[in-house]
Amino acid sequence: MKTSKAQNNESIKTAPHYINRVTLAGHLGNAPEMREGCAVLSLATKRFWLKNDEWKEETEWHRVVAWGQLGEAVKSFAKGQYVLVEGQFKSHEYDKPVKAGRSNVTVKVRVWEIRASSIRKLVQKEKAEVAA
């Protein structure tokens, strides 16, 4: 009868079966908002596609939170800067009071954000001018 490695008290080390990794490149919508212990950034990314021989675009806004030393390091960033953000998706819920007719109701709101592990300024190359 064969014995498995686990039965022989040998453990096989493998990578985790889950990955929560985000990499975004885009422009800051505002200067970072400094809060106690963190900086909150608004990052715009765009996607482009061709439809009926016409280019379309869509802007997506992302909430990025940088904690501790990283938050301190990005406080000098400015609106419009081109940055690369790496981190993880994180969600949390909060109760939000909403007026419904004459009464107030509380609803649960789920918010998604990127918890940054690194944020780097990028240099965007200028578009080459086409000579006529």
C-alpha positions as CSV (number, residue, x, y, z in Angstrom):
1,M,0.0,0.0,0.0
2,K,1.3,3.4,-1.0
3,T,1.6,6.1,1.7
4,S,1.2,9.8,0.8
5,K,3.7,12.4,1.7
6,A,1.2,13.9,4.1
7,Q,1.1,10.6,6.0
8,N,4.9,10.7,6.1
9,N,4.7,14.1,7.9
10,E,6.1,15.9,4.8
11,S,4.1,18.9,3.7
12,I,4.0,20.1,0.2
13,K,4.3,23.9,-0.1
14,T,2.2,25.4,-2.8
15,A,1.1,28.9,-3.8
16,P,-2.3,30.0,-2.4
17,H,-5.3,29.4,-4.6
18,Y,-6.4,33.0,-4.4
19,I,-5.0,36.1,-5.9
20,N,-6.2,39.7,-5.2
21,R,-3.9,41.9,-7.2
22,V,-4.7,45.1,-9.0
23,T,-2.5,47.2,-11.3
24,L,-3.9,50.5,-12.7
25,A,-2.3,53.3,-14.7
26,G,-4.2,56.6,-14.9
27,H,-4.5,60.2,-14.0
28,L,-5.3,61.6,-10.6
29,G,-8.7,63.4,-10.4
30,N,-7.6,65.6,-7.5
31,A,-4.7,66.0,-5.1
32,P,-4.7,63.3,-2.4
33,E,-7.1,63.9,0.4
34,M,-5.1,63.4,3.6
35,R,-6.9,61.7,6.5
36,E,-5.7,60.3,9.8
37,G,-3.2,57.6,8.9
38,C,-3.9,57.5,5.2
39,A,-4.2,59.3,1.8
40,V,-7.3,58.9,-0.4
41,L,-6.8,59.3,-4.2
42,S,-9.2,59.5,-7.0
43,L,-7.8,57.7,-10.1
44,A,-9.2,57.9,-13.6
45,T,-8.6,55.1,-16.1
46,K,-10.0,54.9,-19.6
47,R,-10.9,52.2,-22.1
48,F,-11.2,52.7,-25.8
49,W,-13.0,50.7,-28.5
50,L,-13.8,51.0,-32.2
51,K,-17.5,51.1,-33.1
52,N,-18.7,51.8,-36.7
53,D,-15.3,53.2,-37.6
54,E,-15.5,55.7,-34.7
55,W,-13.4,55.5,-31.6
56,K,-15.4,55.5,-28.3
57,E,-14.0,55.9,-24.8
58,E,-15.3,55.3,-21.3
59,T,-13.7,56.7,-18.1
60,E,-13.8,54.7,-14.9
61,W,-13.1,56.2,-11.5
62,H,-11.3,54.3,-8.7
63,R,-10.9,55.1,-5.0
64,V,-7.3,54.4,-3.9
65,V,-6.3,54.3,-0.3
66,A,-2.6,54.5,0.8
67,W,-1.8,53.9,4.4
68,G,1.2,54.8,6.6
69,Q,4.4,55.8,4.9
70,L,3.0,55.3,1.4
71,G,0.2,57.8,2.3
72,E,2.8,60.3,3.5
73,A,4.9,59.8,0.4
74,V,2.0,60.6,-2.0
75,K,0.7,63.7,-0.3
76,S,2.6,66.0,-2.6
77,F,1.0,64.5,-5.8
78,A,-1.2,66.8,-7.8
79,K,-4.3,66.6,-9.9
80,G,-3.7,65.3,-13.3
81,Q,-0.5,63.4,-12.6
82,Y,0.0,60.1,-14.4
83,V,0.6,57.3,-11.9
84,L,0.9,53.5,-11.6
85,V,-1.0,52.0,-8.7
86,E,-0.5,48.4,-7.4
87,G,-2.5,46.9,-4.6
88,Q,-5.5,44.8,-3.7
89,F,-9.3,45.2,-4.0
90,K,-11.0,45.8,-0.6
91,S,-14.6,46.3,0.2
92,H,-16.5,47.5,3.2
93,E,-20.1,48.3,4.1
94,Y,-21.6,51.2,6.0
95,D,-25.2,52.3,6.9
96,K,-26.5,55.3,5.0
97,P,-29.6,57.1,6.0
98,V,-31.9,57.8,3.1
99,K,-35.1,59.8,3.0
100,A,-38.0,57.8,1.6
101,G,-41.1,60.0,1.4
102,R,-41.8,61.3,4.9
103,S,-39.7,58.7,6.7
104,N,-36.0,58.0,7.0
105,V,-34.7,54.5,6.1
106,T,-31.2,53.1,6.6
107,V,-29.6,51.2,3.7
108,K,-26.4,49.2,3.6
109,V,-23.9,50.5,1.0
110,R,-20.9,48.4,-0.1
111,V,-17.9,50.4,-1.3
112,W,-15.0,49.0,-3.2
113,E,-11.5,50.6,-3.1
114,I,-7.9,49.7,-4.0
115,R,-5.7,49.4,-1.0
116,A,-2.4,50.5,-2.5
117,S,0.9,48.7,-1.9
118,S,2.8,51.0,-4.2
119,I,2.2,54.2,-6.2
120,R,4.7,55.5,-8.7
121,K,4.7,58.7,-10.8
122,L,4.9,57.9,-14.5
123,V,6.0,60.1,-17.3
124,Q,3.6,60.1,-20.3
125,K,5.2,60.6,-23.6
126,E,3.9,63.5,-25.7
127,K,2.0,62.5,-28.8
128,A,4.2,62.9,-31.8
129,E,3.0,65.7,-34.1
130,V,2.1,64.5,-37.6
131,A,3.6,66.6,-40.3
132,A,1.1,67.7,-43.0
